[in-house]
Structure formats: structure tokens, C-alpha cells
């Protein structure tokens, strides 16, 4: 069983698309989400969490064509098993994998108004 997740964040790089052996397109990209808070002494703290996102079928083609590094997106999908590794400094790292059901392209104006975009909105594609 997988857990549903909704992310709003920025692309960490341009997406990459691969075609599977059966002809299914899959686009992958990373999304950074930021959380900021103020401590009791008034200091602002923050943290960034990275997610690896995969998008399949027609929506993969749309994302590959229109998304670019730094663009703000809303992703709704399911969390997969986390990947873990040791970085070059010997620190344990983990990445959360998300298989997207929906990816919506956000602009600063639409996000500020709490709206989702119209024509650039990608379609919902079931798994």
C-alpha cells in the first residue's frame, strides 16, 4: 500500500524522458520543497526536502516538453520506497520517490491567488 502525497515546489533541474521497452514514455525530475519557521528566539530557520518524481504516459511527454529548471509545480502522486545511499563525504542520504498522478504547472500569479492554471494544466493520467 502506498501513501498519497501532494507537493508544491520547484524543479531542481530540467526533466529527462526515457522510452520504456514497451514504448511507454517516462519523465523524471526532482522537486525541492521548502519549509521555514521562526524559533522562540526569533531566528528564522528553514529546510529543503528533495523528491524524485516520475511521470508516465502522455503526461510524461507534456512535462518533458514544457517544464524547466526552477519552475514551480504541484505534484499529486504516491510515495514509493525511499532510496538510500552514502554520499562522497560518508554521510547517509535518502530520497523519496514519487510516482505522479497529476502534475500542474504553476505561475507566481496563479499560486498567489490559490488557482490552478488553465491551458497549461496537464491531464490526470491513472496509473
Backbone torsions as a table, in degrees:
resi	resn	phi	psi	omega
1	UNK	NA	137.3	-179.2
2	UNK	-111.8	154.9	179.0
3	UNK	-99.4	139.3	176.1
4	UNK	-79.5	145.0	179.1
5	UNK	-138.6	145.3	173.9
6	UNK	-121.6	125.2	-178.2
7	UNK	-120.5	143.5	166.2
8	UNK	-127.5	119.7	-177.0
9	UNK	-165.0	-169.5	-177.7
10	UNK	-115.1	144.3	176.9
11	UNK	-67.0	134.1	179.5
12	UNK	-82.7	-14.0	-179.9
13	UNK	-169.8	171.7	176.8
14	UNK	-65.3	145.6	179.0
15	UNK	-70.4	157.7	174.0
16	UNK	-124.6	138.3	-178.8
17	UNK	-115.4	140.0	174.5
18	UNK	-125.8	152.9	174.5
19	UNK	-108.2	122.8	-179.6
20	UNK	-71.8	167.5	-178.6
21	UNK	-58.1	-31.0	179.8
22	UNK	-85.0	4.1	178.2
23	UNK	92.1	0.9	-179.4
24	UNK	-77.7	125.0	175.9
25	UNK	-78.1	141.2	176.7
26	UNK	-133.6	124.6	177.6
27	UNK	-110.8	136.6	-179.8
28	UNK	-121.5	144.2	174.8
29	UNK	-159.3	163.1	177.7
30	UNK	-105.8	146.4	178.6
31	UNK	-126.4	130.5	177.0
32	UNK	-103.3	127.8	173.5
33	UNK	-111.4	142.3	-177.4
34	UNK	-116.4	141.2	176.1
35	UNK	-129.1	129.9	179.5
36	UNK	-126.4	145.4	177.4
37	UNK	-152.6	163.3	179.5
38	UNK	-108.9	131.1	179.6
39	UNK	-79.5	173.4	-179.8
40	UNK	-61.8	-28.2	179.2
41	UNK	-87.6	5.4	175.9
42	UNK	91.3	-0.2	179.4
43	UNK	-77.0	136.9	176.1
44	UNK	-85.3	128.6	177.7
45	UNK	-115.9	159.5	177.3
46	UNK	-157.4	159.1	175.2
47	UNK	-147.9	149.8	177.9
48	UNK	-116.0	133.1	176.1
49	UNK	-116.2	132.2	-178.9
50	UNK	-102.3	139.5	176.8
51	UNK	-126.0	138.0	172.6
52	UNK	-95.4	124.3	-174.4
53	UNK	-115.6	135.7	171.5
54	UNK	-120.6	138.7	-179.1
55	UNK	-125.9	138.6	-172.7
56	UNK	-117.8	160.9	172.3
57	UNK	63.3	-143.1	-175.3
58	UNK	-59.6	-36.9	-180.0
59	UNK	-64.0	-30.6	177.0
60	UNK	-62.8	-42.4	179.6
61	UNK	-64.8	-42.2	179.0
62	UNK	-63.2	-45.6	179.9
63	UNK	-63.4	-42.8	-179.5
64	UNK	-63.4	-35.6	-177.0
65	UNK	-75.9	-38.6	-169.5
66	UNK	-108.4	-20.9	-177.5
67	UNK	-84.0	145.2	176.5
68	UNK	-139.8	162.1	-179.9
69	UNK	-51.3	135.0	177.4
70	UNK	88.8	-14.9	-178.0
71	UNK	-67.6	142.9	-179.9
72	UNK	-85.9	134.2	-179.2
73	UNK	-137.7	156.9	169.4
74	UNK	-112.6	127.1	-179.2
75	UNK	-122.9	129.5	172.1
76	UNK	-118.2	126.9	-178.0
77	UNK	-166.9	-161.0	-178.5
78	UNK	-120.1	137.4	178.0
79	UNK	-76.1	131.3	175.1
80	UNK	-99.4	-178.6	178.2
81	UNK	-59.6	135.9	178.4
82	UNK	-70.6	146.8	172.8
83	UNK	-98.4	142.3	179.0
84	UNK	-125.1	150.4	178.3
85	UNK	-159.3	170.0	175.9
86	UNK	-108.4	125.7	-179.5
87	UNK	-78.0	177.0	-175.5
88	UNK	-64.7	-17.2	177.1
89	UNK	-93.4	4.1	178.8
90	UNK	86.0	9.1	179.7
91	UNK	-88.1	138.9	176.0
92	UNK	-72.7	133.1	179.5
93	UNK	-128.4	156.2	177.3
94	UNK	-141.1	149.9	177.5
95	UNK	-133.0	136.5	177.0
96	UNK	-91.6	130.7	179.6
97	UNK	-98.5	133.1	179.2
98	UNK	-125.0	128.2	172.0
99	UNK	-97.0	111.5	-173.1
100	UNK	-75.9	138.7	169.2
101	UNK	-97.2	-37.4	-178.1
102	UNK	-137.9	136.0	172.0
103	UNK	-128.3	125.5	178.0
104	UNK	-118.0	134.6	-179.7
105	UNK	-87.1	124.7	-176.6
106	UNK	-107.3	143.7	169.8
107	UNK	-109.1	162.0	-178.4
108	UNK	-58.9	-41.1	-178.1
109	UNK	-66.7	-45.7	-179.7
110	UNK	-64.2	-39.5	179.7
111	UNK	-65.5	-42.3	-179.8
112	UNK	-63.4	-32.4	-179.4
113	UNK	-88.6	-3.6	-179.4
114	UNK	73.9	24.1	-178.4
115	UNK	-103.9	156.7	170.0
116	UNK	-102.2	148.0	-175.8
117	UNK	-67.4	155.7	179.6
118	UNK	-86.6	-91.2	-170.3
119	UNK	-65.9	-26.1	-178.4
120	UNK	-89.6	4.6	179.4
121	UNK	-72.7	130.2	177.7
122	UNK	-81.3	157.3	-176.1
123	UNK	-79.3	156.6	173.3
124	UNK	-75.8	129.1	178.7
125	UNK	-123.6	117.9	179.6
126	UNK	-69.1	155.2	179.0
127	UNK	-70.4	NA	NA
